[in-house]
Amino acid sequence: MTGASHSIQVTSTKRVLLSHAPSTDRVSVTLAGVFILSAAFYLWTTASTLPLSLHAGPSDRYNLLATAFLHFRLSVGPAPAALLHAANPYNPAVIAHLPPAANDAGAVNDDALYNGRLYFVWGPAPALILLVPMHLLGFEPSSSVTVLIFAVAGLFFALSTLRIVIKQISSNAPIWMCVLAGFAVSLTSVVPYLLRTPDVTTDTLAGGYCFAMAGIWLATSAIAERKASLPRLVLMSLCFGLAVNSRPPLGLTALLLVVVYMSLRGVHSRRTLLASLALPIGVCIILLLAYNQARFDNPFEVGSRHQLGITETSAAPYGRLSYVLPGVGFYALTPPRFEILFPFIHLLTPEATAPPGLDEPELTGGLLPLAPIVIFIAALPWIWRRRPAWLGRVGPLLVLIAGIGLAIPVIPAYQFYSPTERYESDFATLLVLGGLAAWLSLSQGTSGYRRRLLQIVGGLLAAWGCVTGIAISFDGSVSELSLTHPATWRALEDIGSPLSTAMAVAVGHPVIGGIRASAAGIERKGAHESLSTSISYFYLSPDERAGLTIVSPAAGRASLVASVSLLPGANYGVRVEGPGRTSARYTLPANGGLVEIPLTLTRGLNRLTIKPAATSPKRISATTKIMTFGGLSVTPVQ
């Protein structure tokens, strides 16, 4: 009987293990597919902005830091003489008037000037870990290559962390929830936005993201398995140390080592465990402090107080508690702007007046309106305290990850009044992971209509985050894709034209969708009920032309209304080329003023070309701005 019972028990155990194997494989295969598709999107986003090159040289200024390290230098070079002789070299106007060779195409504006030499304010770890070895192999990669490598590697670690979380919560979670969760991690991380603007700033941001995600993955796997080899523990601590040396605010992620220590103190000798977790990150922090001391005679100065082109150097203090509340509000609540043309969703410049001497806010998207799945974080402490089994072994770690994600934005908010979207890459993934974990656990822990409701609501919020993540990655900080690949951008607008037309029908009148001109002002502040692009102005010289896109709900006649300013001394007109190769010339009033240019529109997208048609008694330079259009609107003619 004992042998029979043992045989039955073994058979039963095998059946249980086999029953779980397909589910486990299913989650892994699903997230592997998400990784492949997301990595391909990352690759396209980067390559369509800046060509991938292994021999870019100083065009990616981060290569200058790698070169400096290889020559045992900490600075990236001496300051230009014109800068040193200026009365106030930190004044942006001084930087703007530097000779092109001295200013390196304006890039000096991001450097720190101290004791006559230029230093980077960006963390050194990504250059040490990736660029120095590549330089030794004979490569000097473009920033697109550097950012892409770190972004894809970080994505792998982030999805690997999500895999562990899903398995801890429920290996039988519906596939569609796993897919949505995976894409939410890859698309709401702000990393695709970084890929659209690869430069020395995003090099270090992507590096910090990669190292932090690697450390979080190692910590999550160690706690889930209740074991970890000493080399893995050392590597985990080193990853958090490298994250600190990339982006100092990411130093908060090192708090996860405390949870790892508490979880594994019964597995390893406490002294050995403590040494493995504390020494690597401790060495990294000491090296960073020594690096700062050697550069700026202050171990806690990264160079921000000596950064060129920052008006606050002379007009306002750096770092104030009064900046925190508005700054955190910008990062949390700034809504997007909806417009009628692809990609339909755009980041806004928060409507706020900066204190005297400080820069105005930059394009920023609040995490709540752009990635609303994070709202589920509110339930995470309750789940951990009241239903800890729903989160598995990683419950305390997930609560701490979410807490760190809430704390990190306080640091840049304290340092700089002006928020910027790219800094959200430091904390967005942490908050999204926490929100997804709470959503998945609530959905699996409840039953009946509550489960279905939670699944649907959470699924819609996660899907919205994916949509907004993709949208802002197309636009970037300065609409890079539309400028570098206008044909691709036009094709994307055509694909989205049915939705554009439907929106025009909903508002009931033609809407200005976009402007393409060499000198145009587009101001994205506040919501706009008409879905129209807010075009402040555009200039035209004799040889220039502007492309204007108008979306009309129906075919008919309309007037383009604008306030026009003209260069004195000539007779001016404009030629408007519209749909169906139509072309007509219109004479402008000699003194400018408000004009109405008649248009014939078709249903849907209307792409118009406006170019000067001028006669002058004297020669006008081809680069002279002869006319300015402002206050544009379209009025249908009944």
N, C-alpha and C positions, 0 to 999 in steps of 0.2 A: 504493500500500500504506500509505503514511503517513497519507493522508486516511482510508482505511478503518479503520486502527487507531485513529486519533483519534476517529472516529465511534463505533466499538465501545466505546472507553473512556468517552466522554461518555454513551452509552446505559447502560453498566454503572453509572456513577456515579448517573445519574438513578434507576435501579432500586433502588440501595442507599438513596438518600434517600427514595424513595417507600415502601420497605419499612419504614423507621423511622418515617415520619410517622404511620401509624395508631397505633403503639404509644405514641408521644409524646402524641398527642391522647387516647388512651385513659387514660393516667395523669392528664392534666390534667382530663379530663371527670369521672373517678372522684373525684378530690379536690375538684373543684368541687361535686359532689353531696354529699360529706361535709360540706363547708363550709356549704352551704345548710341541711342537716338539723341540724347542730350549732348554727348560728346561731339557728335556730328554737327549739331546745331552750334555748339561752341566754336568748332573749327570754322564753319561757314561765317559766323558772325565776325570772328577775328580776321580771317583772310579777306573778307569783303570790305574791310576797313583799311587795313594796312598789310601789304604783301608779306608773307612769311619769308624771312631771310636769315641765314646763318652767318652772314657777312655784312651786317648793317653798320658795324663800327660805332662811332660816336653819335650817329643819328638817334640811337637809343642811349640817352645820357647815363643810364645805369651802368653801361659798359665802362664809363669813366671811373666809377668807383671800383669795379673789378680790376681795372688796370692799375689804379692807385694801390690797391692791396697787394698786387703782384710786385709792385715796386716799393713795398713797405712804406707807403705814404697813407695818411688819413685824409688829406684834402684832395680835391679834384683839380687843383691848380691855383695859381696866383690870381688875384682879382685884377681886372683890366685897369690900366693906369687912369683912364678917363673916369672910372668909378671911384678910385681912391682919391682923386683930386677934387671930387665934387663936395660941395658944402654939406649936403645931406644925401649920402649914397643910398639911403633906404627909401627915398622918395620915388614913387613909381614914375614920375615925370622924368627923373634922371635916367632911370633904366630905359625908358622908351626912346631916349635920344642918344643912347650909346651907339657907336659905329656897329654895323652888322657883324663884323668879325669879332668884336669884343663881346657883343651880346649873345652870340651863338643863336641867332634867330629868336631872340627873346627868352631863351631857356634859362638865362642867368637869373631871371626874376624869381625862380623857385629856390635858389641857393641861399645859404647862410654866409654872411661875410663876417669874419672875425680875424683880427690881427693881420689884415692884408691878404688873407687867403679865403678861398671859397670851399664850402663844405656842403654835403647833402644833409637835409633834414630827414631824409627817408631812412628807414631801418637798414642795417648792413647785412642781416642774415640771408635774404634771398640772393644777394650778390655773392656772398661767401659760399653758399651751398650749391648754387647752380652756375652762376656766371664765371666764377674763378676756375672751376674745373673745365668749363667749355672753352675759356680762353687758353688754358693749357693744352687743349686739343686743337687749337687753331681756329676756333669759332668765336664770333662776336655777334650774337643773335639780335634780331630786331625785338623791340618791345612786344610785338605781336606774338613772337615765339615764346618769350619769357612768360608773359601773362597766360598764354594758352597752356603751357606745361603745368604751371601751378594751378590753374583753374580746373583742368581735367583731373589732375591728381587729387586736388581737394574734393572734387565732386565724387570721386571713387571712395574716398574715406567717409564722406557725408552719407552716401547711399549705403555703405557697409555698416555705418552706425544705425541707420534706419532699419536695415535688415535685422540687426540684433534686437532692436526695440520691438519690431513687429513680432518676431519669434517669441519674445518674452511676454508680450500681451496676448497674442493668439496666432498660432501658425495657420489657423483656418480662416483668417480674415478674408473677405471677398477679394478676388483679384482686382476688381475695378477700384477698390479702396487702396490697395497696394500701388497700383499704377498712378492714381491721383497723388498719393503721398510722395511717391518717387519724383514725379514731375514738379510737385510743389517745392521739394527740396532743391531741385536743379534750377528752377526758373524764378523762384521768389528770393533767391539768395543775393540778388543785386550783382552777382558775378557776370551774367550776360551783359549787363550795363557797362561793367568795367571792360569787357572784351570789345565793346564798340568804341572805346577810347583808350587804346593801349599806349601808355607812356610811362615815364619814370615813376609817376605817382601810383599808377595801377600795378606796376611791377611789385612794389612792396606790399600793397593791399592784397593782391592775389597770393603772394608768398605767405603773408600772415594767415590768410584764410586756409591755405593748404596745410601749414604746420599745425594750426589749431584743430582742424578737422582730423588730422592724423592722430594727435594726442587724445582727442575725444573718442575716436574709434578704439584706440588701444585701451583707454580707461573703461569704456563700455563693455568691451569683450572680456576684460579681466574680471569685472564685477559679475557679468552674466555667467561666466564659467567658474567663478570662485577660484581661479588660479591664473598664474602668469609667471613665466620664467623670469629670472633676474635680468637677462638681456632685454626682454620686452619692457620691463619696468623702467630700465635705464633709458631705453628708446622713447618711452612715453614721456618721461620727465624732460628729455632732451627736446622733444617736439614742442612742448609748452615753452621751454626756454627759447627756442628759435622763433616761436610766435611772438614772444615778448620783444626779441631783438628785431622783429619785423615791424610790429605795431605795438607800442607800449601799452595801449588800452587792453590788448589781449592778454596782458599779464594776469588779469582776473581769472582766466581759464585755468590757471595753475591751482586754483582752489579745489578743482576736481581731484587733485592728488590726495587731499585729506580723506575724501570718500573712499578712494582706492585703498589707502592705508587702513582705514577702519574695517574695510571688507576683507582684507587679506592678512590682517595681523595674526590670525590663527593658522595661516598656511606657511608663512615664512617667519624666520627669526625677526623680531621687531627691530633690532638694531640693523640687521641687513636690509630689511624692507625700508626702513627710514633712510638709510644711506643711499639706496638705489633710487628712491623717489626724490630726495632732497638735493643730492650732490650735483647731478647734471644741470638742473635748472638754476641752482645756486651759482655754479660756475658761469653759466650764461649771463646771469644778472650782474655778477661781479665784472665780467668782461665788458658788458654794456656800460656800466658805470665808469670803468677805466677808460673806455673809448670816448665817452663824453668829457671826462676830465681832461684827457689829452687834447681834445679839440677846443673846448670852450672854458676850461678851468673851472668846471662845475659838473659834478657827476650826474646831476639831475637835469641838465640842460641838453635837449636834443637839437637845438638850433633854431627853434621857432622864434625866440626873442631877437634873433639876429637875421631873420629871413628878409631878403631884399624885396622891395615892392610892397611891403605891408605897411599901410598908412598908420596902423595903430602904434607903430614903433615910436612915433613922435606925438600922436594925438590922443591916444587912449590906452589904457592898461591892457596887458595880456592876461587873460584868466581872471574872471570875476564871477562871484556867486550869482550876481544879478543876470548873468547870461544863461544860467542853467534852466530855469523854468521855461522861457521862450524857446530855447534850443531844443529841449526834450519835447516840447509841444510841436515844433516843426517836424522832428523825426517821427513823431507818433501820429500826428493828425492832419498834416498838409494834404488836401485832396488833389486828385489829378484833374486835368482839364480835358474835356471831351470836344473833339473837333470832327468835322465831317469827312475828312480824307484819311486814308490809311496813314498811320496805324491806329487812328481814332482816339487813342489815349496818350496824353503827354504829361510830362512832369511840369509842375508850376514853380515859379519863384514865389515863395511865401510872401503874403502881403504884410510887410512889417517895415517900419522905418528904423534903420540901424542908428545906434548912438553916434554922435559926431566923431569922425575920424575912423570909423569902422566900415568895412566893406558891406554892401547890401547882401542879403541872402542869395544863395545860388539855387539852381534847379534842385528841388527836393520833393520826394514823395513820402507821405506818412505811411508807416508800416500797417496801421490799422485799415485805412481805405485801400491800400494796394495788396496786402496779404492778410485779409481778415481772419484766416484760419488761426492766427495767433490769439484771437479772443478766447479760445478754449483754454489758454494758459490759466485763466481765472479759476478753472475747476481742478487744476493739477494738485494744489496743496490739499484740497478736500479728498481727492482720490487717494493720495498718499497716506493721509491720516485715517480715513474711514474705510477705504477699500484697497489696501496696499497690494493685495493679491492681483488686482487688475493690471498693475504695472510690472509685476514680476520683481526680480532682484534689482533691476535698474531704477526703481522708483526714486530713491533718494538722489541718485545721480541726475535724473531728468529734472527734478525740482531745482537742483542747484544749477544745471545748465540754463534753465529758463530764468532763474534769478540773476545769473551772470549776464544773460542777454538783456535784461532790464537795466542792469547797472552800467554796462559799457557806454551807452550813448550819453550818460552824464558827463563823461570825461571830455569828449570833443565839444559838448555843449558848454562846459565850463571854460575851456580853452579859447574857443572862437565863437563870437556871436553869430557869424554867418554859417548856417548849416550847408551841407553838400551831400548829394545822394551817394557818392562813392563811399563815404564813411560808414554807410549802413551795411556794407559788406562785412564789417567787423562783428555785427550782432544779429543780423537778419536770420541766418541759418539756425542760430541757437534758439531764437524765439519760435521759428517755424517748427523745429524738431519738438519743442515742448508742446506747442499747440497740436501738432499731429498726434503725439503720444496721448494727450488727453482725449482727443476726438476718437482715436482708435479704441482706447480702453473703455470709454463711456459707451461706444457703440457695441462693443463685445460684452460688456458687463450688464447691460440692460436687455430687455426683451419686449416683444410685442410692438405696439405702435410707437413707443418711446425709442426703441432701437431704430426703427425705420425713419422716424423724424430726425434723430441725431445723424444718421447716415446721410440723409438727403441734405440737411442744412450744412453739415460739415463738407460734404462733397461739393456743393455749390460754392462755398467759401474757398475751398482749395482750388477749384477750377477757375474761379475769378482771379485768384493770385497768379495762376499760370498765364492767364490772358494778359494781365497787366505786366507781368515779368517779360513776356515776349514783346509787348508793345513798346515798353521803354527801352528795350535792347535794340530795336530797330531805329529809334530816334537818337539815342545817345545824348551826349551833352551839347553837341553843336550840329546835330543832323548830319553826321559824317557820311552815312550811306547815301543819302540823297545828293550830297555834294560830289562824292567820289564815283558813284555809279548811278547817274541820273536815269539811264535806260532801265536798270533794274528797279529803281524806285518807281518809275512810271508804270512798269509792268505790275508791281505790287498794288499801285493805286487802281489800275484797271481791274485786277482781281477783286479788289474791295469795292468796286464801283456799284454793284447792286445794293450794298448796304448804304453807301453814300447817297444814292438816289432815293432810297427809302427814307433816309433821314431828312432829305430836302423836301420830300412829299409831306413828312410829318410836320415840319415847320411852316410849309406852305409858301415859300418864296426862294429865289436863288440865294445861294450862300457862297461867299468867297472862301475857297478851300485852302489855297496856298499861293505863295509867291516864289519865283525863282529869279533872283537878280544878284549881281555882284555886290551891291551895297543896299541891303534892306534891313529894316528893323522890325523884328517880330517880338512882341511883348506878351509873355504868357504869365499873366497875373490874374488870379480870380477866375471863377466860373463864368462861362459866357453862354447865355441862353440860346443864342442863334447858331451855335456850333461853328461860327466863323473864325478863321485865323485872325488874330488881332495884329494887323499890319500897321505899324506906326508910320512908316515911310518907306520909299525906295527912290534911289537916284538913278539918273540915266545920263551918260555922256554920249557924244555923237555916234560912236560906234557900238554902243551897248544896246541890249534889248532885255526886256523883262518878260518872264513867263507867268501868266496869271491863270489859275484854275478856278473855275466857277462851276458849282454843282446846281443844276436847275431841276425843279420838279416836273417841268413840262417845256415843250418848245414854245418860243415866243420872243417878244422884244423886251429889252431892258436897257437901263442906263447905268453906266459905271460913273459914280459920283466920286470926285476927289478934289482936294484942295491942292492947287498946283502953284509952285514958285518957279520963275524962269530967270535965267541969266539975262541981264539987260543987253540990248544992242543987236538983236536978231529977230527974225520972224520964225516962229516955231509952229510945228504941228507934230502929230503922232500918227503913225500908221498902225492899225490894229488888224492883225491876221487872226482869223477865228476858225471855227469848225468848217469843214468842207472847203478849205483853201480860200475862204472869203477874205477879202482885203479891202480896207477903206482908209482914206486919209482924213484926219480931222484937224482943223486949225485951232490953235489955242489962243486965248486972249493975250494981247501983248503984255499986259501987266499981271498976268496970272490970275489967281483967285479960284473960286469954285467953278468947276466945269462938269458937264454931263456928256459923256461920250456914248452915243447910241450903240447898242449891241444886238445881235441876233443870236439867240441861244437855242440849243437843242436839249432834249431831255437827257439828264445824266451829266457826265463830265464834259466841260467845255474848256479846252486849253487855248488861251489867247496869248498872242505875242504882241507886246507893245514896244515900238522902237521909234526913236526921234525921226522926224522929217523936217529939217530946218534949212533955211536959207539965211546967209549972213553976209554983210558987207565986208567983214573982216574974217581972217582965218581964226578958227577956234581949235585949240588942241584936242586931240582925240581922247584925252583923259579928263578934260574939263567937265565937271558936273553941270550940265546946262538946264536940267529940269528936275524938280523934286515933287513927288506925289505923296500926299498924306491924307489921312482920314478917309480911306477907301470904303465904299459901300456899293451895293448893287440894288437898284430899284426897278421892279417890274413895270412895264408900260402897258396900261390897259388898252 
